[in-house]
Amino acid sequence: MWIFSVQRRCFHCSLSVTKKLKGKTATEQRWVLRQLKDPYVKASHAQNFRCRSAFKLLEIDDKFRLLQPGYSVVDCGAAPGAWSQVAVQRINSAGTDQGSPRGTVIGIDLLNIPPLDGAHFLSNHDVTDPATHGKLQELLPRGRAHVILSDMAPNASGFRDMDQEKLITMCLSLIDLAEKILLPGGSLLCKYWDGVLSHHLQEKLSSVFSSVRTIKPDASRKDSAERYFLARMYRKPVK
Ligand SMILES: C[S@@+](CC[C@H](N)C(=O)[O-])C[C@H]1O[C@@H](n2cnc3c(N)ncnc32)[C@H](O)[C@@H]1O
C-alpha cells in the first residue's frame, strides 16, 4: 500500500515536471530542474518569500545584525521584493511589533515591484539617476538612511568581464548615493561579481567606511561569482 502511494506520488510528480519542461529550450529545462531541486527555492515558497534571495539577507543579517527596529533602509534593485520583505520584518516598518520602534523601507527598481505592507516602492526608477536620489531624500525621515542594501544586477550579456564591470560601476554609484543619504556610522551591503575590478571597488569603499568585508552567503550558489561587500561605519568624505 505504502509503495503504491509513493509510486503514485512519484508518477504525479514526474508528470508535473514533464509539464513544466514542455516546450522549453535545453537551457531553460536545466534552469527549471535546478529550481525544482533547490532547497532555498522550496523554503522561499514555504515561508512566502518572493524569491530565494531572501535567505542571503537573512543569513547576513543573522550574523552581522545590520537591520535594527526603527532603522531607515534603502533597498536598491528591490524587485520582486524578497529583501524588502526581510527588511520590513527586521526593522518593524509594518509596525507588527508594537513594543519596538517603527522603521522605514524604501525599495527602488527599474522594474515594477508589487506592493508590500511596510515598504514604499519607487518602481521604474534608476538607482544611478540623481533624480532618484532627490526623491529618496524627500521620502526618508530627515532625508537620511541607516542602511543601504543593494542586490542590483544588470541584465547579463553573457560577456563576463563586461557584466562584471557594469555591476562594479553600479556599485560605485552607491558611494555617491551614500554621500547624500547615509547617516555617519551607517552601513552599505552591495552585491558584486568577483573579478579584476573587485579590488578597485573595495578600495573606494574603504576610503569612506571604517570596515569592509567580503561575504559569500551559503544561500549564494557555489558556482556563481556573486559576492557581497559589507561596508560599515560610514565616514562622510571631507571636501
Ligand atoms: C537579483 S534582482 C534583486 C532581487 C531582490 N533583492 C529581491 O530579493 O527580490 C536584481 C534587480 O536589480 C534591478 N536593477 C538593475 N539595475 C538597476 C538600476 N540601475 N536601478 C534600479 N534597479 C536596477 C533589476 O531590475 C533587478 O530587478
The ligand as a Tripos MOL2 file, in Angstrom:
@<TRIPOS>MOLECULE
LIG
   27    29     1     0     0
SMALL
NO_CHARGES

@<TRIPOS>ATOM
      1 C1         18.7170   39.9740   -8.3700 C.3       1 LIG1
      2 S1         17.4320   41.1280   -8.6170 S.3       1 LIG1
      3 C2         17.1100   41.6830   -6.9930 C.3       1 LIG1
      4 C3         16.3160   40.7040   -6.1490 C.3       1 LIG1
      5 C4         15.8290   41.3620   -4.8650 C.3       1 LIG1
      6 N1         16.9420   41.6370   -3.9530 N.3       1 LIG1
      7 C5         14.8550   40.5050   -4.1150 C.2       1 LIG1
      8 O1         15.2430   39.9460   -3.0860 O.co2     1 LIG1
      9 O2         13.7070   40.4050   -4.5350 O.co2     1 LIG1
     10 C6         18.3060   42.4840   -9.3010 C.3       1 LIG1
     11 C7         17.4230   43.6890   -9.6290 C.3       1 LIG1
     12 O3         18.2570   44.8260   -9.8950 O.3       1 LIG1
     13 C8         17.4940   45.6820  -10.7280 C.3       1 LIG1
     14 N2         18.3420   46.7400  -11.2900 N.ar      1 LIG1
     15 C9         19.3780   46.6130  -12.1530 C.ar      1 LIG1
     16 N3         19.9040   47.8200  -12.4480 N.ar      1 LIG1
     17 C10        19.1850   48.7370  -11.7490 C.ar      1 LIG1
     18 C11        19.2450   50.1670  -11.6310 C.ar      1 LIG1
     19 N4         20.1620   50.8800  -12.2940 N.pl3     1 LIG1
     20 N5         18.3340   50.7730  -10.8270 N.ar      1 LIG1
     21 C12        17.4120   50.0580  -10.1650 C.ar      1 LIG1
     22 N6         17.3180   48.7010  -10.2210 N.ar      1 LIG1
     23 C13        18.1850   48.0540  -11.0020 C.ar      1 LIG1
     24 C14        16.9240   44.7220  -11.7550 C.3       1 LIG1
     25 O4         15.8320   45.2930  -12.4250 O.3       1 LIG1
     26 C15        16.5560   43.5240  -10.8730 C.3       1 LIG1
     27 O5         15.1950   43.5540  -10.5200 O.3       1 LIG1
@<TRIPOS>BOND
     1     1     2 1
     2     2     3 1
     3     2    10 1
     4     3     4 1
     5     4     5 1
     6     5     6 1
     7     5     7 1
     8     7     8 2
     9     7     9 1
    10    10    11 1
    11    11    12 1
    12    11    26 1
    13    12    13 1
    14    13    14 1
    15    13    24 1
    16    14    15 ar
    17    14    23 ar
    18    15    16 ar
    19    16    17 ar
    20    17    18 ar
    21    17    23 ar
    22    18    19 1
    23    18    20 ar
    24    20    21 ar
    25    21    22 ar
    26    22    23 ar
    27    24    25 1
    28    24    26 1
    29    26    27 1
@<TRIPOS>SUBSTRUCTURE
     1 LIG1         1 GROUP 0 **** ****
